Amino acid sequence: MPLPAHLIEELAHNPRFVAYVLGDPDAQDEWESWLAEHPDKAPLFFEAADLVCTLHDTQAHLPEEEINQLWNDLASRLDEDEA
């Protein structure tokens, strides 16, 4: 099922989210906490981050290892919720 475009755009237009994606350390805790609290929104989060990167012609500030770790953490949380 495709992600709702209006939600992706809303997130991608949020100045604090854009700051996070572009590497602002002041926004890091806020968005990593949000993602941890809303693991079901991870696809939306990463799709919006990709959009921000595309619009700003840059790569996400998160190293691939960290992205993989975030996905693994989310998967673990989801497994715990199902148990």
C-alpha positions as MATLAB code, in Angstrom:
seq = 'MPLPAHLIEELAHNPRFVAYVLGDPDAQDEWESWLAEHPDKAPLFFEAADLVCTLHDTQAHLPEEEINQLWNDLASRLDEDEA';
ca = [
       0.000    0.000    0.000;
       1.475    3.386   -0.965;
       2.216    5.874    1.772;
      -0.097    8.894    1.992;
       1.628   11.616   -0.050;
       0.126   14.435    1.991;
       1.666   13.046    5.208;
       5.073   12.671    3.581;
       4.879   16.247    2.311;
       3.726   17.546    5.690;
       6.687   15.943    7.417;
       9.117   17.048    4.688;
       7.929   20.657    5.118;
       8.409   20.640    8.891;
      11.411   22.928    9.537;
      12.598   20.877   12.531;
      12.430   17.651   10.490;
      14.346   19.267    7.627;
      16.965   20.462   10.114;
      17.283   16.908   11.449;
      17.685   15.369    8.013;
      20.271   17.972    7.051;
      22.335   17.154   10.127;
      21.359   19.676   12.813;
      22.423   18.046   16.100;
      19.869   20.166   17.999;
      17.051   18.342   16.196;
      18.497   14.842   16.545;
      17.036   13.821   19.932;
      13.595   15.143   19.033;
      13.243   13.125   15.840;
      14.943    9.977   17.061;
      12.561   10.005   20.047;
       9.605   10.577   17.726;
      10.662    7.651   15.577;
      11.101    5.403   18.619;
       7.626    6.383   19.871;
       6.031    5.829   16.441;
       7.732    2.789   14.899;
       4.702    2.253   12.667;
       5.545    5.570   10.992;
       9.092    4.523   10.045;
       8.315    4.107    6.325;
       6.738    7.581    6.302;
       9.727    8.999    8.212;
      12.311    7.572    5.823;
      10.306    8.438    2.705;
      10.044   12.048    3.911;
      13.779   12.063    4.710;
      14.517   10.849    1.183;
      12.330   13.633   -0.197;
      14.162   16.251    1.866;
      17.509   14.882    0.674;
      16.354   14.964   -2.927;
      15.090   18.515   -2.598;
      18.320   19.606   -0.957;
      20.470   17.516   -3.306;
      22.328   15.844   -0.478;
      22.584   12.517    1.245;
      20.984   11.865    4.610;
      23.316   12.691    7.471;
      22.798    9.286    9.008;
      25.430    6.718    8.118;
      24.103    3.494    6.645;
      25.130    1.617    9.805;
      22.969    3.910   11.924;
      20.003    3.567    9.573;
      20.343   -0.217    9.733;
      20.531   -0.069   13.531;
      17.377    2.076   13.683;
      15.529   -0.433   11.504;
      16.755   -3.311   13.673;
      15.672   -1.494   16.846;
      12.238   -0.832   15.364;
      11.868   -4.452   14.292;
      12.777   -5.581   17.816;
      10.197   -3.243   19.326;
       7.536   -4.476   16.957;
       8.402   -8.086   17.843;
       8.146   -7.226   21.544;
       4.740   -5.575   20.991;
       3.453   -8.682   19.214;
       4.583  -10.994   22.023;
];
